Amino acid sequence: MRFRTALFLFGCLFVWAQCLRAAPPDAREKATRQEYDDVWVKGNKAFSEKELLATAGIPRPSKLHPFKKRATLKRADLDTGVQEMLLFYQRNGYFEASVELADGPAKSAEIRVSEGAPCHVAGVALELKPEDADPGTVSLEALRAALPLRSSDVFTVQAYEDAQKKVVQAFKEHGFPFADADAEAVADLQARTISVRLWAEPKSKAVFGAILVQGIVHTEEAIIRRALLFREGQPYDQSLVDKSQDVLYAMGLFETVTIFPKRKSEPGTAVMVVKVKEGRHKRVRVGLGYGSYEGVRGQLDWETLRVDGRILTLGTSLKASRLETNATAYLKRPFFLTRANTFLADVTYGRTEYPYFAWYALRGRVGIEHEFNKWLKGAVSLKANRVTDVVAEPSLAKAVPPGARDPATLPSVEASLTLRTTDDVFAPTKGFLVNLSAEPVLDSTNRVEFTKAIADGRSYVALSSDWVLAFKLKLGAILTGADPSEIHITQRFYAGGSGSVRGYGYNVLGPLSPKGVLLGGDAIVEASSELRFPLAGDLKGVFFVDAGNAFNKSFKVSGKDLYTGAGFGVRYKTPVGPIGLDVAWKLKTYPLDPSPYLFYFFIGYAF
């Protein structure tokens, strides 16, 4: 018996329609108007209740969900959901499955599932079409072994369709731009097996031909061409086409990006069409937050991704809180000179509040970021930092030499290297991130030279689909031949705060003078661990422990010098990333911060 998905589904829908037609009109209308407060799935083993309800489009928010009103479920919607659930079982190889809707206790509905036994794949054959076609460098045996459909697997329509796509993709990645594939599934319902045959149709091999860019109005065509990973004359490779499409879309300038070979091309050549649709290129962002230590904070950003027809990111950012007030203007030029480079420049003026002093500074930076590959990036920047004023409390003024707390000019060169394998920027669930930076600094006012070196590592382990264990370790040191007391107080290390050691105020941790004045250190150690877990719907919980401190002797750290905070928080998933609140308690008292606990408002996670 030949397996035909469309015919099978048509039969299911026909039977369902006959059942509805058999019911009296009044009964059908009454059943359609019936409403339920809850729904349960019974009899399911292969798939979880959560997965089945999501597939059926049936909402079931928790009673504890703080952001959504509990839904009333209508009978008509449940009937549709039951058919979607049955279709889901059939697409996943359970052709004997049955799904029925019944009334449960106290205005609840019960979806009763009888799964039956699944159909397995009896075998997968892969052949060429025509038989004498040239497969090039593609090994049919290796390709068949790599297909997502294997003998003895449970047959699923998704794997069946993906196998066809895999065959086409493999040939397109090996020089066949117009490759195609056909497939057939023959079912033996008594044996509950399905035999699959695939035919690969490579067609002609080709190289990349001329590149035609369509749809641009206010965008530089030269930059679009520079962003492409393929060049005219190279052997055709679909993976380069797909990656180029992702690169162009990530620029944020286009609503849609499509890259495809033109069918009417010269033999052996694939003329490439890059078709884009320009979108909005100006953005305004407003943010508000609150922290126990910094109070209310606000941020206003304006940005344009295109200036006078040139691909150029130009923006301004205003930030204000009790701890920090500054204004920044920045410029970013992607694909600078080569497609792997990005030119960066920014200038900032503002006021920063530390526990014993406040300082005003004008900071500027010019640099280049280089992308070695999709995991590794490096950057080199020339920086100028002019501390225009330092307002220190009398106790700090007596404890720090004048040169280290006066206005100063601090030019530097910063080099950094970042290795990232995480699966998400805002809420990673697996992978790691390592950032290494070194910044030689010259205090030209006081003729003091030093280098700030920082190593920051994060790791994320997925314990299950919803549970994540996260770790962070940060080490920093100021390397200098001068006396550490000569290092300017704005350049020293301080610990504590939302991104450091929660439970302690912003930058309150560090070495103290004999009279208890915070001096800042020439080394820092911070370590954190978080357990992130689901609560209800889009709401997640966090348990965390942070430890760290700044020290006055590089790399000489003992456990008794570390301060520890612990607590819990919540995160709610939004289109702009997770937002939430943490509350942290001190596990060790500290003279400069007597409060027992602190609150922190987050966009994203602490690390």
Residue pairs with C-beta under 8 A, 6 or more apart in sequence:
1 186
1 187
1 188
1 189
2 184
2 185
2 186
2 187
3 185
3 186
3 187
3 194
5 91
5 157
8 90
8 95
9 87
9 90
12 83
12 86
12 87
12 90
13 83
16 83
20 28
23 31
31 75
32 74
32 75
32 76
32 79
33 74
33 75
34 74
34 75
35 72
35 73
35 74
35 75
35 107
36 72
36 73
36 74
36 75
36 78
36 107
36 108
36 109
37 70
37 72
37 73
37 106
37 107
37 108
38 60
38 73
38 104
38 107
38 108
38 109
39 53
39 58
39 60
39 73
39 78
39 108
39 109
39 110
39 111
40 49
40 104
40 108
40 109
40 110
40 111
41 49
41 52
41 53
41 110
41 111
41 113
42 110
42 111
42 112
42 113
43 112
43 113
43 114
43 115
44 52
44 113
44 115
45 115
46 92
46 94
46 115
46 118
47 88
47 92
52 85
52 88
52 111
52 113
53 59
53 60
53 81
55 84
55 85
55 88
56 80
56 81
56 82
56 84
56 85
56 88
57 77
57 80
57 81
57 84
58 73
58 77
58 78
58 81
59 71
59 73
60 71
61 68
61 70
61 71
61 536
61 537
62 536
62 537
63 70
64 535
64 536
65 536
65 537
65 539
66 539
67 537
67 538
67 539
67 572
68 537
73 109
75 101
75 109
78 101
78 109
78 111
79 101
81 111
82 99
82 100
82 101
82 111
83 99
85 99
85 111
85 113
86 97
86 98
86 99
89 97
89 99
89 113
89 115
90 97
90 157
91 156
91 157
91 158
92 118
92 154
92 156
92 157
92 158
93 118
93 119
93 120
93 154
93 155
93 156
94 115
94 116
94 117
94 118
94 119
95 116
95 119
95 187
95 189
96 115
96 116
96 117
97 113
97 114
97 115
97 116
98 113
98 114
98 116
99 111
99 112
99 113
99 114
100 111
100 112
101 109
101 110
101 111
101 112
102 109
102 110
102 111
102 112
103 109
103 110
104 110
117 192
118 154
118 155
118 192
119 154
119 155
119 187
119 189
119 192
119 193
119 194
120 152
120 153
120 154
120 155
120 192
120 193
120 194
121 149
121 150
121 151
121 152
121 153
121 154
121 155
121 193
121 194
121 195
121 196
122 151
122 188
122 191
122 193
122 194
122 195
123 151
123 195
123 196
124 144
124 147
124 149
124 150
124 151
124 163
124 196
124 197
124 198
125 144
125 195
125 196
125 197
125 198
126 140
126 143
126 144
126 147
126 167
126 198
126 199
126 200
127 140
127 197
127 198
127 199
127 200
128 135
128 140
128 199
128 200
128 201
128 202
129 182
129 199
129 200
129 201
133 200
133 201
133 202
134 202
134 205
135 171
135 200
135 202
136 171
136 174
136 175
136 176
136 202
136 205
137 174
137 175
138 170
138 171
138 174
138 200
138 202
140 200
143 166
143 167
143 170
143 200
146 166
146 170
147 163
147 166
147 167
147 198
148 159
148 162
148 163
148 166
149 155
149 159
149 160
149 162
149 163
149 196
153 159
155 185
155 194
155 196
160 183
160 185
160 196
163 183
163 196
163 198
164 181
164 182
164 183
164 198
165 181
167 179
167 181
167 198
167 200
168 179
168 180
168 181
168 200
169 238
171 179
171 200
171 202
172 179
172 236
172 237
172 238
173 237
173 238
173 239
174 237
175 205
175 206
175 207
175 235
175 236
175 237
176 202
176 203
176 204
176 205
176 206
176 236
177 206
177 236
177 238
177 261
177 270
178 203
178 204
178 206
178 261
178 263
178 270
179 200
179 201
179 202
179 203
180 201
180 203
181 198
181 199
181 200
181 201
182 198
182 199
182 201
183 196
183 197
183 198
183 199
184 196
184 197
185 194
185 195
185 196
186 194
186 195
186 196
186 197
187 193
187 194
188 194
188 195
204 267
204 268
205 236
205 268
206 236
206 261
206 265
206 267
206 268
206 269
206 270
207 232
207 233
207 234
207 235
207 236
207 268
207 269
207 270
208 230
208 231
208 232
208 233
208 234
208 235
208 236
208 269
208 270
208 272
209 232
209 265
209 266
209 269
209 270
209 271
209 272
210 232
210 271
210 272
211 225
211 228
211 232
211 271
211 272
211 274
212 262
212 271
212 272
212 273
212 274
213 221
213 224
213 225
213 274
213 276
214 273
214 274
214 275
214 276
215 275
215 276
215 277
215 278
216 224
216 276
216 278
217 278
218 278
218 281
218 306
218 309
219 253
219 276
219 278
219 306
219 309
219 311
220 309
220 310
220 311
223 311
223 334
223 335
224 248
224 274
224 276
226 335
226 338
226 339
227 244
227 247
227 248
227 251
227 334
227 335
227 339
228 244
228 247
228 248
228 259
228 274
228 339
229 240
229 243
229 244
229 247
229 339
230 237
230 240
230 241
230 244
230 272
234 240
236 261
236 270
241 259
241 260
241 272
244 259
245 257
245 258
245 259
248 254
248 257
248 259
248 274
248 276
249 257
251 305
251 311
251 334
252 281
252 305
253 276
253 278
253 279
253 281
253 305
253 306
253 311
254 276
254 277
254 278
254 279
255 277
255 278
255 279
256 275
256 276
256 277
257 274
257 275
257 276
257 277
258 273
258 274
258 275
258 276
259 272
259 273
259 274
259 275
260 272
260 273
260 275
261 270
261 271
261 272
261 273
262 270
262 271
262 272
262 273
264 271
265 271
281 304
281 305
281 306
282 302
282 303
282 304
282 305
283 301
283 302
283 303
283 304
283 305
284 300
284 301
284 302
284 303
285 299
285 300
285 301
285 303
286 298
286 299
286 300
286 301
287 298
287 299
287 300
287 301
287 603
288 296
288 297
288 298
288 299
289 296
289 297
289 298
289 601
289 603
290 296
290 297
290 599
290 601
291 297
291 321
291 498
291 506
291 598
291 599
291 600
291 601
292 505
292 595
292 598
292 599
292 600
293 322
293 323
293 497
293 505
293 506
293 598
294 321
294 322
294 323
294 324
294 506
295 321
295 322
296 321
296 322
297 319
297 320
297 321
297 322
297 324
298 319
298 320
298 321
299 317
299 318
299 319
299 320
300 317
300 318
301 315
301 316
301 317
301 318
302 315
302 316
303 313
303 314
303 315
303 316
304 313
304 314
304 315
305 311
305 312
305 313
306 312
307 314
311 333
311 334
311 335
312 331
312 332
312 333
313 330
313 331
313 332
313 333
313 334
314 330
314 331
314 332
315 329
315 330
316 327
316 328
316 329
316 330
317 327
317 328
317 330
318 326
318 327
318 328
319 325
319 326
319 327
319 328
319 350
322 353
323 352
323 353
323 506
324 350
324 351
324 352
324 353
325 350
325 351
326 348
326 349
326 350
326 351
326 352
327 348
327 349
327 350
328 346
328 347
328 348
328 350
329 346
329 347
329 348
330 344
330 345
330 346
330 347
331 343
331 344
331 345
331 346
332 342
332 343
332 344
332 345
333 342
333 343
334 342
335 341
335 342
336 342
336 343
336 368
340 370
340 371
340 372
341 368
341 369
341 370
341 371
342 368
342 369
342 370
342 371
343 367
343 368
344 365
344 366
344 367
344 368
344 369
344 379
344 381
345 364
345 365
345 366
345 367
346 364
346 365
347 362
347 363
347 364
347 365
348 361
348 362
348 363
348 364
349 360
349 361
349 362
349 363
350 360
350 361
351 358
351 359
351 360
352 358
352 359
352 361
352 490
354 489
354 494
354 507
354 518
355 505
355 507
355 508
355 518
355 592
356 392
356 393
356 395
356 396
356 517
356 518
357 390
357 391
357 392
357 393
357 396
357 405
357 489
358 390
358 391
359 387
359 389
359 390
359 391
359 490
360 387
360 388
360 389
360 390
361 385
361 386
361 387
361 388
361 490
362 385
362 386
362 388
363 383
363 384
363 385
363 386
364 383
364 384
364 385
365 381
365 382
365 383
365 384
366 381
366 382
367 379
367 380
367 381
367 382
367 414
368 379
368 380
368 381
369 377
369 378
369 379
370 377
370 378
370 379
371 377
372 378
375 419
375 420
375 421
376 417
376 418
376 419
377 417
377 418
377 420
378 415
378 416
378 417
378 418
379 414
379 415
379 416
379 418
380 413
380 414
380 415
381 413
381 414
381 415
382 411
382 412
382 413
383 411
383 412
383 413
383 414
383 439
384 409
384 410
384 411
384 412
385 409
385 410
385 411
385 412
386 407
386 408
386 409
386 410
387 407
387 408
387 409
387 410
387 488
387 490
388 407
389 407
390 405
390 406
390 407
390 489
390 490
392 400
392 405
392 489
395 515
395 517
396 405
396 489
396 517
396 518
396 519
397 405
399 513
399 515
399 517
399 519
400 485
400 489
400 519
401 485
401 486
403 445
403 446
403 448
403 486
403 488
404 446
404 485
404 486
404 487
404 488
404 489
405 488
405 489
406 445
406 446
407 445
408 443
408 444
408 445
408 446
408 488
408 490
409 443
409 444
409 445
410 441
410 442
410 443
410 444
410 488
410 491
411 441
411 442
411 444
412 439
412 440
412 441
412 442
413 439
413 440
414 437
414 438
414 439
415 437
415 438
415 439
416 435
416 436
416 437
416 438
417 435
417 436
417 437
418 433
418 434
418 435
418 436
419 432
419 433
419 434
419 435
420 431
420 432
420 433
420 434
421 431
421 432
421 433
422 428
422 430
422 431
422 432
422 433
422 458
422 460
423 429
423 430
423 431
426 577
426 578
426 604
426 605
427 571
427 573
427 577
427 578
427 604
427 605
428 458
428 460
428 468
428 470
429 460
429 462
429 468
430 460
430 461
430 462
430 468
431 459
431 460
432 457
432 458
432 459
432 460
433 456
433 457
433 458
434 455
434 456
434 457
434 458
435 454
435 455
435 456
435 457
436 454
436 455
436 456
437 452
437 453
437 454
438 451
438 452
438 453
439 451
439 452
439 453
440 449
440 450
440 451
441 449
441 450
441 451
441 452
441 491
442 448
442 449
443 449
443 450
443 487
443 488
443 491
446 486
446 488
448 480
448 482
448 486
448 487
448 488
449 480
449 481
449 482
450 478
450 479
450 480
450 482
450 487
450 491
451 478
451 479
451 480
452 476
452 477
452 478
452 479
452 491
453 476
453 477
453 478
453 479
454 474
454 475
454 476
455 474
455 475
455 476
456 472
456 473
456 474
456 475
457 472
457 473
457 474
458 470
458 471
458 472
458 607
459 470
459 471
459 472
460 468
460 469
460 470
460 471
461 468
461 469
461 470
462 468
463 469
466 533
466 534
466 540
467 531
467 532
467 533
467 534
468 530
468 531
468 532
468 533
469 529
469 530
469 531
469 532
470 528
470 529
470 530
470 531
470 532
470 605
470 607
471 527
471 528
471 529
471 530
472 526
472 527
472 528
472 529
472 606
472 607
473 526
473 527
474 524
474 525
474 526
474 527
474 548
475 524
475 525
476 493
476 523
476 524
476 525
477 522
477 523
477 524
477 554
477 555
478 484
478 487
478 491
478 492
478 493
478 522
478 523
478 554
479 554
480 487
480 522
484 522
484 552
485 519
487 520
487 522
489 519
489 520
492 510
492 519
492 520
492 521
492 522
492 550
493 510
493 520
493 521
493 522
493 523
493 524
493 550
493 551
494 507
494 508
494 509
494 510
494 518
494 520
494 521
494 524
494 550
495 501
495 504
495 507
495 509
495 510
495 524
495 526
495 548
495 549
495 550
495 563
496 504
496 505
496 506
496 507
496 508
496 509
496 548
496 563
496 593
497 504
497 505
497 506
497 507
498 506
498 582
498 600
498 602
498 606
499 606
499 607
500 507
500 509
500 526
500 546
500 548
501 509
501 526
501 546
501 547
501 548
501 549
501 563
501 564
501 565
502 544
502 546
502 565
502 567
502 582
502 584
502 598
502 600
502 606
503 546
503 564
503 565
503 566
503 567
503 584
503 585
503 586
503 587
503 597
503 598
504 563
504 565
504 586
504 590
504 593
504 598
505 592
505 593
505 595
505 598
508 518
508 590
508 592
508 593
509 548
509 549
509 550
509 563
509 590
510 518
510 519
510 520
510 521
510 549
510 550
510 551
511 518
511 519
511 520
511 521
511 550
511 551
511 552
512 518
512 519
512 591
512 592
513 519
516 591
516 592
518 592
519 552
520 550
521 549
521 550
521 551
521 552
522 551
522 552
522 553
522 554
523 550
523 551
523 552
523 553
523 554
523 555
523 556
523 557
524 548
524 549
524 550
524 551
525 548
525 549
525 551
525 557
525 562
526 546
526 547
526 548
527 546
527 547
527 548
528 544
528 545
528 546
528 547
528 606
528 607
529 544
529 545
530 542
530 543
530 544
530 605
530 606
530 607
531 542
531 543
531 544
532 540
532 541
532 542
532 571
532 605
533 540
533 541
533 542
533 543
534 540
534 541
535 541
535 570
538 572
538 573
539 570
539 571
539 572
539 573
540 570
540 571
540 572
540 573
540 578
540 580
541 568
541 569
541 570
541 571
542 568
542 569
542 570
542 571
542 580
542 582
542 605
543 567
543 568
544 566
544 567
544 568
544 569
544 582
544 584
544 606
545 564
545 565
545 566
546 564
546 565
546 566
546 584
546 606
547 562
547 563
547 564
547 565
548 562
548 563
549 557
549 561
549 562
549 563
551 557
551 561
563 586
563 587
563 588
563 590
564 586
564 587
564 588
565 584
565 585
565 586
565 587
566 584
566 585
566 587
567 582
567 583
567 584
567 585
567 597
568 582
568 583
569 580
569 581
569 582
569 583
569 600
569 602
570 580
570 581
571 578
571 579
571 580
571 602
571 605
572 578
572 579
572 580
576 603
577 603
577 604
578 602
578 603
578 604
578 605
579 601
579 602
579 603
580 601
580 602
581 599
581 600
581 601
581 602
582 599
582 600
582 602
582 606
583 597
583 598
583 599
583 600
584 597
584 598
584 600
585 596
585 597
586 593
586 595
586 596
586 597
600 606
